[in-house]
Amino acid sequence: MTHRLSLRRLALGLAVITATLAGTAQAANEQYFPLQSYRVGPYAAGGTGFFGGFIDYLQYVNAKGGVNGVKLTWSECETEYVVEKGVECYERLKGGLNGAPAAATNPLSVGIAYATLDRSTADKLPLITINHGRTDSTDGSVFPYVFALQLNPYSEVSAIINYIGQREGGADKLKGKKIAVLYHGSPYGKETNGVLETLAQNAGFELTLLEVPHPGNEQQSQWLNIRRLKPDWVILRGWGVMNPVALKSAQKVGYPADHIIGNIWSNSEEDVVPAGNAAKGFISITTHPSGTDFPVLQGIKQSVVDAGKGNLADPKRFGTVYYNLGVVNGILNVEAVRLAQEKYGAKPLTGEQVRWGFEHLNLDDARLQALGAKGLVQPLKLSCADHEGGGAVRFQQWDGQRWNLISDWVQADRALLRPIIEASAAQYAKEKGITPRDCSKEQ
C-alpha cells in the first residue's frame, strides 16, 4: 500500500512539473502588455474605445502569427482614471505575466503618467503617452523611458494657434484677437497654460484661461464669462463628459460652434453625438482619421471582429476616433517590439530592450503602406533627442453625422517649442540629479 501511494505521489508530482514546464514554455514565447485601463466612470467612452482598439490590434497581430513567432499577451487592471488606482495597477502588473516580460505601459492618463514616471524609469519599463503626457519628456536625453508619441501637448496648442492664424488670413492677423481656452481642471488640462501665455505674448493675441472643475458637468459660469468676453475663438481642452456639456452650453449663450476648436481629447464621436444639434459645425484637431477603409482596419474586421473576438461592447464604434487611436497605439507598440527584435533577437524582450525599439521608430510611407496604415498614421521618426517624432495635426469638422477633414497637415512651431522643452527638461534633471545622455553617442 505504501509503495502504491509513493508511486501515485510521484506520478502526481511529475504531472505538476510537466504542466508547470508547459506553462513556462508557453510564456517563454510571449510578450506581455500591462493595461492600466478604465471602462467605468466619466471617462469610460475614451477608455473603452482606446483600449478596445489596442487589444483588437494585438489580437490581429496574433492571428497572423505574432511578432516573428512571439505571441502577444495582456491583462487589464481597472483604474477608473484615478491616479492612486493607476499606481496600484502599475505595481501589480509591471513584473510581467506568467513569465512573459512586460514591454511597455500605456495608461492613457496624464495624472497616472506623472505618478508612474519615476517608477517606470527606475524599473526600465517604457511609459507611452500617445498624444498627451508630460511635454518635456519629448527630450529623451533626460527622459529615456518616456515617449510622448505623435503629439505632445505643446505641439497640440501651437498647431491650433497656427491654424487660427491661417483662418484669420495670416499669423500677423492674430494680433489683437481674443482667444479663450476652456480647460479641464486636471494635470492634463493645466499642462499647456504656460506655453499658451508664451504664444499669446509672441503673436499679440489676448488670452483668457478658464478652468472647468473635474469632471466638467458644471460650466454655466464659464460660458457666461465667454458671452461677456466675446472671444474670436474658443479652444476646448476637454475630456469625457466635459465636451458635450461645453457644446450645449455654447449653444445656450449663442456662441457659434464653428469657432470652437477641440483639442485631441475633444475630437471623437462620443464628444459630439451626445450634444446633438449643438455640435454641428464644431471643429477639432486629429492625428488620425476615423473610418474603416484602411487595410489594417479591414484586416482587424476580418480576423477579429467578424470572428466574434472584438473587444468593443458596441461593434458600431469600430472605426471611430477613439478606437482608431487605440489601433494606432497598437501599431506603434508592436513596431517598437519588432524593431527591438531585429537588434536583440526574435524572442520576448525586456522593457529596456523595447525602449531601444521605440527610440528607433521610423515609420515612412513605405513602412506605413506595408502595415496597411498609410493615411491612418502620420510619418513618424524618433531619436534619442526626440521622443515625439510627429508634431502635426489635421483639422476636422462635425456635420451632424460624421467628421470631415477640412485641412492639410498643420505643423506645430517646433523651433519655438524646442528651447522651452529643453529648458524644462534640464530643470527636471537638475532637481532629480539626472545626468542627461549624450545623444551623439547613442546608436
Sequence and secondary structure as in RCSB ss.txt:
>XXXX:A:sequence
MTHRLSLRRLALGLAVITATLAGTAQAANEQYFPLQSYRVGPYAAGGTGFFGGFIDYLQYVNAKGGVNGVKLTWS
ECETEYVVEKGVECYERLKGGLNGAPAAATNPLSVGIAYATLDRSTADKLPLITINHGRTDSTDGSVFPYVFALQ
LNPYSEVSAIINYIGQREGGADKLKGKKIAVLYHGSPYGKETNGVLETLAQNAGFELTLLEVPHPGNEQQSQWLN
IRRLKPDWVILRGWGVMNPVALKSAQKVGYPADHIIGNIWSNSEEDVVPAGNAAKGFISITTHPSGTDFPVLQGI
KQSVVDAGKGNLADPKRFGTVYYNLGVVNGILNVEAVRLAQEKYGAKPLTGEQVRWGFEHLNLDDARLQALGAKG
LVQPLKLSCADHEGGGAVRFQQWDGQRWNLISDWVQADRALLRPIIEASAAQYAKEKGITPRDCSKEQ
>XXXX:A:secstr
 HHHHHHHHHHHHHHHHHHHHHHHHHHTTEEEEEEEE  SSTTHHHHHHHHHHHHHHHHHHHHTTSBTTBEEEEE
EEE TT HHHHHHHHHHHTT BTTB B  B    HHHHHHHHHHHHHHT  EE TT S GGGG TTT TTEE  S
  HHHHHHHHHHHHHHHHTSGGGGTT EEEEEEEESHHHHTTHHHHHHHHHHHT EEEEEEEETT    HHHHHH
HHHH  SEEEEE  TTHHHHHHHHHHHHT  GGGEEE TTS SHHHHGGGGGGGTT EEEESS   S SHHHHHH
IIIIITTT    SSGGGTTSHHHHHHHHHHHHHHHHHHHHHHHH SS   HHHHHHHHHT EE HHHHHHHT BT
TB  EE  SS S    EEEEEEE SSSEEE S  EE  HHHHHHHHHHHHHHHHHHHT     GGG  
